[in-house]
Amino acid sequence: MSAAADDKPHVPVLIDAILDAVAPVQGVWLDGTFGAGGYTRALLDAGADKVIAVDRDPLAFEMAADWARDYGDRIEMVEGTFSDLDDYGTDLDGVVLDLGVSSMQLDLAERGFSFMRNGPLDMRMSQKGRSAADIVNEADEGELADIIYLYGEERASRRIARAIVAARPLTQTLELAKVVENCLPRPKPNQSHPATRTFQALRIAVNNEYGELAEGLAASERALKAGGQLAVVTFHSVEDRMVKRFLQHRSGGIANANRFAPEIEDVEAGFRVDKRKAIVADEDEVRTNPRSRSAKLRVAVRTQGAAKPVDPRDLGMPMKKDRR
């Protein structure tokens, strides 16, 4: 047991499955989505020599300061995005990415991620750049509808966008949630809140999450040594599709998925995928941690093949229309 174990850290989703899939844990790992530090702690406790902990949210490191010092120089904290992870470490033994929103961010009303708590419409993980309020109040109706449909998979996107424009200006989370709620039927028992998809879409747009994922997957291929392992946990279908297609492309599983692009030449595979089907949480984990219900884990092993760029369109990444 580590010296920090008595701090009762949150248990990250599918952590036992990750540790089983990548065992034995050793060498230098990079945790590209540090959050509350659950994966980093688990990797260190399981035998990693060092973890490079990356997060774009400076608050993550402030909250980890007390327990992180117990690991000494075995943990290196880097404020940045995982799309640049090969700038923070190379010749790595492993990379882990958890694409879910940190409970730390959801729980703080002032961060503006939650439609259940009132706060400013912010949603910026890095606390820099364009906020959700900027998008909601400045984007035209067509752009808003595209964002909500493509990133939230919300079928009522045009109706919601029209209502948002009519209600502007909107500056608070509960204001926006009420506008969306008034556009949609009352949810049935056990259905998600009507604003769930719209808030997800805005969060993804604010933080360029799909672009970051495409770049981060390519960066992981550049950063991992031969035999190094990539473990990615996703929470919705678009992200899982992007990870699945990336691994298919880079393990030789499929040809170019973009039929409008020129044919690509055969290249040596950059990854080996031993288990094609995603790993999901068992009944015990779902019961104790309902957030794990939608989680999917994919693991791949780096080969000696040269790293190659991948077109985001080949990953099924949603692409907004250029409305200029």
For each residue, the residues with C-beta under 8 A, 3 or more apart:
1: 5 45
2: 5 41 44 45 70 71
3: 70
4: 7 9 41 67 68 70 71
5: 1 2 9 45
6:
7: 4 66 67
8:
9: 4 5 36 37 38 41 67
10: 36 38 103
11: 15 38 288 289
12: 15 36 38 39 42 98
13: 98 100 233 281 285 289 291 292 295
14: 17 18 233 279 281 285 292 295 297
15: 11 12 18 19 38 39 42
16: 19 20 285
17: 14 20 21 279 281 297
18: 14 15 21 22 39 42 96 231 233 297 299
19: 15 16 22 23 25 42 43 46
20: 16 17 23
21: 17 18 229 231 275 279 297 299
22: 18 19 25 94 229 231 299
23: 19 20 46
24: 47
25: 19 22 29 43 46 47 48 94
26: 47 48 49 93
27: 48 49 50 92 93 94
28: 48 49 50 51 52 89 91 92 93 94
29: 25 43 48 50 51 52 92 93 94 95 96
30: 51 52 54 85 88 89 92 94 95 96 223
31: 34 39 40 43 51 52 53 54 96
32: 54 82 85 95 96 97 216 220
33: 39 54 55 82 96 97 98 99
34: 31 37 39 40 53 54 55 60 61 64 77
35: 38 39 55 60 98 102 104
36: 9 10 12 60 63 64 102 103 104
37: 9 34 40 41 53 60 64 67 68
38: 9 10 11 12 15 35 41 42
39: 12 15 18 31 33 34 35 42 43 96 98
40: 31 34 37 43 44 51 53 75
41: 2 4 9 37 38 44 45 67
42: 12 15 18 19 38 39 45 46
43: 19 25 29 31 39 40 46 48 51 94 96
44: 2 40 41 48 51 71 74 75
45: 1 2 5 41 42
46: 19 23 25 42 43
47: 24 25 26
48: 25 26 27 28 29 43 44 51 74 93 94
49: 26 27 28 74
50: 27 28 29 73 74 75 76
51: 28 29 30 31 40 43 44 48 74 75 76
52: 28 29 30 31 76 78 88 89 92
53: 31 34 37 40 61 64 68 75 76 77 78
54: 30 31 32 33 34 78 79 80 81 82 85 88
55: 33 34 35 60 61 77 78 79 80
56: 79 80 81 125 126 207
57: 60 102 105 125 126 127
58: 61 62 79 126 127
59: 62 63 104 127
60: 34 35 36 37 55 57 63 64 102 104
61: 34 53 55 58 64 65 68 77 79
62: 58 59 65
63: 36 59 60 104
64: 34 36 37 53 60 61 67 68 77
65: 61 62 68 69
66: 7 69
67: 4 7 9 37 41 64 70 71
68: 4 37 53 61 64 65 71 75 77
69: 65 66 72
70: 2 3 4 67
71: 2 4 44 67 68 74 75
72: 69 75
73: 50 76
74: 44 48 49 50 51 71
75: 40 44 50 51 53 68 71 72
76: 50 51 52 53 73
77: 34 53 55 61 64 68
78: 52 53 54 55 88
79: 54 55 56 58 61
80: 54 55 56 84 87 88
81: 54 56 84 126 212 216
82: 32 33 54 85 97 212 216 219
83: 211 212 215 216 219
84: 80 81 87 88 215 219
85: 30 32 54 82 88 89 95 216 219 220 223
86: 89 90 219 220 222 223
87: 80 84
88: 30 52 54 78 80 84 85
89: 28 30 52 85 86 92 223
90: 86 222 223
91: 28 223 225
92: 27 28 29 30 52 89 95 223 224 225 228
93: 26 27 28 29 48 224 225 227 228 229
94: 22 25 27 28 29 30 43 48 224 228 229 230 231
95: 29 30 32 85 92 220 223 224 228 229 230 231
96: 18 29 30 31 32 33 39 43 230 231 232 233
97: 32 33 82 216 220 230 231 232 233
98: 12 13 33 35 39 233
99: 33 209 213 232 233 234 235 239
100: 13 233 235 291 295
101: 105 106 113 203
102: 35 36 57 60 105 106
103: 10 36 106 107
104: 35 36 59 60 63 107 108
105: 57 101 102 108 111 113 125
106: 101 102 103 111 113 114
107: 103 104 114
108: 104 105 111 113 119
109: 112 114 117 118 119 173
110: 119 120 122
111: 105 106 108 119 122 123
112: 109 119 120 121 122 123 131 132 133 173
113: 101 105 106 108 122 123 199 203
114: 106 107 109 117 119 173 199
115: 173 174 176 177 180 193 195 196 199
116: 193
117: 109 114 173 174
118: 109 172 173 174
119: 108 109 110 111 112 114 122 172 173
120: 110 112 131 133 171 172 173
121: 112 131 132 133 136 170 171 172 173 175 176
122: 110 111 112 113 119 127 131 132 133
123: 111 112 113 131 132 199 202 203 206 207
124: 127 128 129 130 131 132 206 207
125: 56 57 105 207
126: 56 57 58 81 129 207
127: 57 58 59 122 124
128: 124
129: 124 126 206
130: 124 134 135 206
131: 112 120 121 122 123 124 134 135 206
132: 112 121 122 123 124 135 136 202 203 206
133: 112 120 121 122 136 137 170 171
134: 130 131 137 138
135: 130 131 132 138 139 144 147 202 205 206
136: 121 132 133 139 144 164 168 170 176 202
137: 133 134 168 169 170 171
138: 134 135
139: 135 136 143 144 147
140: 143 144 165 323
141: 144 145 158 161 162 165
142: 145 146 161 321 323
143: 139 140 146 147 320 323
144: 135 136 139 140 141 147 148 157 160 161 164 165
145: 141 142 148 149 157 158 160 161
146: 142 143 149 150 157 320 321
147: 135 139 143 144 150 151 152 201 202 205 320
148: 144 145 151 152 154 157 160 161 197 198 201 202
149: 145 146 152 153 154 155 157 158 201
150: 146 147 153 201 318 319 320
151: 147 148 200 201 202 204 205 210 238 318
152: 147 148 149 157 197 198 199 200 201 202 204
153: 149 150 197 237 238
154: 148 149 157 160 197 198 201
155: 149
156: 159 160 183 184
157: 144 145 146 148 149 152 154 160 161
158: 141 145 149 161 162
159: 156 162 163 183
160: 144 145 148 154 156 157 163 164 179 180 183 184 198
161: 141 142 144 145 148 157 158 164 165
162: 141 158 159 165 166
163: 159 160 166 167 179 180 182 183
164: 136 144 160 161 167 168 170 176 179 180
165: 140 141 144 161 162 168
166: 162 163
167: 163 164 170 175 179
168: 136 137 164 165
169: 137
170: 121 133 136 137 164 167 175 176 179
171: 120 121 133 137 175
172: 118 119 120 121 175 176
173: 109 112 114 115 117 118 119 120 121 176 177 199
174: 115 117 118 177 178
175: 121 167 170 171 172 178 179
176: 115 121 136 164 170 172 173 179 180 195 198 199
177: 115 173 174 180 181 193 195 199
178: 174 175 181 182
179: 160 163 164 167 170 175 176 182 183
180: 115 160 163 164 176 177 183 184 194 195 198
181: 177 178 184 193 194 195
182: 163 178 179
183: 156 159 160 163 179 180 194
184: 156 160 180 181 187 194
185: 194
186:
187: 184 191 192 193 194
188: 191
189:
190:
191: 187 188
192: 187 196 197
193: 115 116 177 181 187 196
194: 180 181 183 184 185 187
195: 115 176 177 180 181 198 199
196: 115 192 193 199 200
197: 148 152 153 154 192 200 201
198: 148 152 154 160 176 180 195 201 202
199: 113 114 115 123 152 173 176 177 195 196 202 203
200: 151 152 196 197 203 204 236
201: 147 148 149 150 151 152 154 197 198 204 205
202: 123 132 135 136 147 148 151 152 198 199 205 206
203: 101 113 123 132 199 200 206 207 209
204: 151 152 200 201 207 208 209 210
205: 135 147 151 201 202 208
206: 123 124 129 130 131 132 135 202 203
207: 56 123 124 125 126 203 204 212
208: 204 205 211 212
209: 99 203 204 212 213 239
210: 151 204 213 214 238 239 242 312 317 318
211: 83 208 214 215 312 317
212: 81 82 83 207 208 209 215 216
213: 99 209 210 216 217 239 242 243 317
214: 210 211 217 218 242 246 310 312 315 317
215: 83 84 211 212 218 219
216: 32 81 82 83 85 97 212 213 219 220
217: 213 214 220 221 232 242 243 246 310 315
218: 214 215 221 222 307 309 310
219: 82 83 84 85 86 215 216 222 223
220: 32 85 86 95 97 216 217 223 224 230
221: 217 218 224 230 250 270 271 302 307 308
222: 86 90 218 219 307
223: 30 85 86 89 90 91 92 95 219 220
224: 92 93 94 95 220 221 228 229 230 302
225: 91 92 93 228 302
226: 302 303 304
227: 93 301 302
228: 92 93 94 95 224 225 301 302
229: 21 22 93 94 95 224 299 300 301 302
230: 94 95 96 97 220 221 224 271 299 300 301 302
231: 18 21 22 94 95 96 97 297 298 299
232: 96 97 99 217 243 297 298 299
233: 13 14 18 96 97 98 99 100 295 296 297
234: 99 239 240 243 295 296 298
235: 99 100 239 294 295 296
236: 200 239 240 294
237: 153 240 241
238: 151 153 210 241 242 316 317 318
239: 99 209 210 213 234 235 236 242 243
240: 234 236 237 243 244 278 296 298
241: 237 238 244 245 315 316
242: 210 213 214 217 238 239 245 246 315 316 317
243: 213 217 232 234 239 240 246 247 298
244: 240 241 247 248 278 298
245: 241 242 248 249 254 257 314 315 316
246: 214 217 242 243 249 250 310 315
247: 243 244 250 251 253 271 273 298 300
248: 244 245 251 253 254 273
249: 245 246 253 254 256 257 310 314 315
250: 221 246 247 269 270 271 300 308 310
251: 247 248 269 270 271 272 273 300
252: 269
253: 247 248 249 273 276
254: 245 248 249 257
255: 263 264
256: 249 259 261 263 264 311 314
257: 245 249 254 313 314 315 316
258: 261 311 313 314
259: 256
260:
261: 256 258 264 311 313 314
262:
263: 255 256
264: 255 256 261 267
265:
266:
267: 264 305 306 308
268: 303 304 305 306
269: 250 251 252 272 303 305
270: 221 250 251 302 303 305 306 307 308
271: 221 230 247 250 251 300 301 302 303
272: 251 269 300 301 302 303
273: 247 248 251 253 276 298 299 300 301
274: 299 301
275: 21 279 299
276: 253 273
277:
278: 240 244 296 297 298
279: 14 17 21 275 296 297 298 299
280: 295 296 297
281: 13 14 17 285 286 289 292 293 295
282: 285 286
283: 286 287
284: 287 288
285: 13 14 16 281 282 288 289 292
286: 281 282 283 289 290 292 293
287: 283 284 290
288: 11 284 285
289: 11 13 281 285 286 292
290: 286 287 293
291: 13 100 294 295
292: 13 14 281 285 286 289 295
293: 281 286 290
294: 235 236 291
295: 13 14 100 233 234 235 280 281 291 292
296: 233 234 235 240 278 279 280
297: 14 17 18 21 231 232 233 278 279 280
298: 231 232 234 240 243 244 247 273 278 279
299: 18 21 22 229 230 231 232 273 274 275 279
300: 229 230 247 250 251 271 272 273
301: 227 228 229 230 271 272 273 274
302: 221 224 225 226 227 228 229 230 270 271 272
303: 226 268 269 270 271 272
304: 226 268
305: 267 268 269 270
306: 267 268 270
307: 218 221 222 270
308: 221 250 267 270
309: 218
310: 214 217 218 246 249 250 314 315
311: 256 258 261 314 315
312: 210 211 214 315 317 319
313: 257 258 261 316 317 319
314: 245 249 256 257 258 261 310 311
315: 214 217 241 242 245 246 249 257 310 311 312
316: 238 241 242 245 257 313
317: 210 211 213 214 238 242 312 313
318: 150 151 210 238
319: 150 312 313
320: 143 146 147 150
321: 142 146
322:
323: 140 142 143
324:
